[in-house]
């Protein structure tokens, strides 16, 4: 039985004489998607068109605001497009999961998604076996062939650079071993630091690497972990995204998850399920529990021919600091870091990237200490504690002084991302190269132009 | 000529047999407002009801979602309500500004609102005379009798505790000298630190103290300073709010300004005109260029009889630090602050209030350093770098360990506000009292229950 799409969609199909299995072109929000129009499945949403793209993967596109046109009919398909015809043939009999289904590596690292309440103390403790997690979400087996591996079980506040290296190495190994994508389950508190680290480390990435977790443990009725995991598995197994992203709830409801670029995400709420936000950016895709994927913006697409090997470039300088300035803050801590051999520092300045300079109490002026540190070879980058927006050294005289002293203005980069990036740059390059690369876009961490809608009103 | 209100309002008035000059009761969002229904003025919005309250001040209430009922007719007004009758009489002939108009003290401290572009360098420099600012906004003279005073001209990044003390002293002096309210023009970058300081310092406050500024200098077409100043003057001269607040654009349009509680505001964007947001809270009022005031939530009302004298309690401990933790952050900086005699520290923890504890690299564990500092008498408070939401020491075992060590969990307080509060507590009390008061609500800095709508979706 072929289920009907919504009245609105069926009308549009009739107007264009489009039948299921025809190749169609859907345009939406300035993006175009081409593929074979799939029949609506029992689990499918009547408002979401599903097409099978040339790479064999299905994507779902909400019809709201979209236009559809016919590229070719099934009957009149030109010769020489065997790949498409083959995809059509396969589409009629979807591959049974587990047999020819895409392989996804699931890397378990700890965090709330694997937590249970300790009924003795009322506190929460971590599970030790990732299998327990998989058993709780049997749907995963219907999405992809999951190869689960426990790397370690560490709470997110205790993660540091050595764990990021281990995750990057395991992700590269899995992808080079044939996995279609990677899901990393990880604690949420520092997930955005980890996603930034993986974004810089995984060079030559040609597949999705999806970090996910839970704000509430799995034995709570309101747990978000199930949907987050399912959506992550769909994104890792069926999207053509070749980036590192964070997949968590898009809103407070269980409607769908958002995939936020790994260098543009930030945890903005202590407890809400939609705590992660795309700052100075928009999510790059959405996924729902039925596997409908909606692409939302520009992203790096996987090369259809497959890329070369993924390389984990995991050098990280240990001696880099993230320093926030504030009224009456003491610039003496720069000396503390210098004495300990620090080679880099990211400042969370105020507004457009200021530090206290002309304070009534002279010992609270930061410019001399910063200048001295730079003169001694430290790389110093500037971000804003506002989080949203962009630093700019060209507006105020005092900013020009900082810029002239050698402070690198980091555009619209989040402070946390700039911190991770500088650690990575100094871990793999000398200070000159690090200073040069810091304000350049390497992994989507800098947005040329911020859309106005990307600051929530 | 009496202008009509909107059709919807006129219908509601007819249904209740209400005429202009009748005393009415308007209920909206659980709040009730009583006063004389004023005729719509030429400049008035047809959708906004204006009533004159008992204190003689007009407020505007958007009729959307409101209900109106009659309290008494002008004709049938009972004897002995002379005050109201007198107010009615006055209402027919509004007081000429400058003669009997409310007095407002305008304290000029510097910042972009007084900036001009230097056409030689293209950079921006600060004006030196507040009169120049007043001359650019002649509307102010029609709102209140403005008594402008320049305290200093310092960019916001250079403001520190001594300037907050000077502003608090000047505000208290103005209010004790008969001002109806105070407007402070100040740089925006650290405005929320200053508003928090004034919120704690101004004890016995019975009038509005409104901080305002500009994101763009006055010679730019998109300058927000004019509307911000006008709305601030209305709020300072005509509202019954007895709190410190920040008045800046509510959205990116020039429609209205929001007044955000001084202890709940944060600058969340480097350049947008609506950069200030109420975090874990909602704005307490809105104002527009016509003087329509809309109250939006709970706030401390001025006592109609007038309070006693306002006292500026300006003690501030200099040796307090705001410290953010992050992956691979060095707990050794606690030692740096201890050696310099610091008596307090606010931590920006991750998530619900964590610090790195059980890191693979033992020297990166924060718990021992924190415990030692507390044992030596330092007051340590915990907030979250998520900004939105609330820290909670009762969820995870590791949080209980921090709490047991004596770390004070600061509920839903912003890190910047907790920092200012701890400086103030330690500047006026001993450490025991400071530790006790830190997690208690003193000036609206702690919200008992956060509304779900207060995190932007």
Interface residues (C-beta under 8 A of the other chain):
Chain A: X118 X121 X122 X123 X124 X125 X154 X155 X156 X157 X158 X159 X160 X161 X162 X163 X164 X188 X189 X190 X193 X194 X251 X252 X267 X268 X269 X270 X271 X272 X274 X275 X318 X321 X322 X324 X325 X326 X327 X328 X329 X330 X332 X333 X336 X340 X348 X349 X350 X351 X352 X353 X354 X355 X356 X357 X358 X359 X360 X361 X364 X384 X386 X387 X388 X389 X390 X391 X392 X394 X395 X396 X397 X398 X400 X416 X419 X423 X452 X455 X456 X457
Chain B: X118 X121 X122 X123 X124 X125 X154 X155 X156 X157 X158 X159 X160 X161 X162 X163 X164 X188 X189 X190 X193 X194 X251 X252 X267 X268 X269 X270 X271 X272 X274 X275 X318 X321 X322 X324 X325 X326 X327 X328 X329 X330 X332 X333 X336 X340 X348 X349 X350 X351 X352 X353 X354 X355 X356 X357 X358 X359 X360 X361 X364 X384 X386 X387 X388 X389 X390 X391 X392 X394 X395 X396 X397 X398 X400 X416 X419 X423 X452 X455 X456 X457
